[in-house]
């Protein structure tokens, strides 16, 4: 099992998500719950396509962490 960092962004009327380690792996959704399901499916399809095409599956390399600051 691999864990990839997913970036979630509010786009004004919906959420978008992308996976920095998997170029072009993106999805959208109206809620956080929906986008989490959608991006998980997008990742699985992306990896399946790589395998079907005989391409290597990239190792996760990007890490993320929230840093609290006083604003």
Secondary structure, DSSP 4 states (H G I P E B T S, - for coil): ------EEEE-SSSEEEE-TTSTT-EEEESSHHHHHHHHHHHHHHHHHHHHHTTPPPPPP-----------
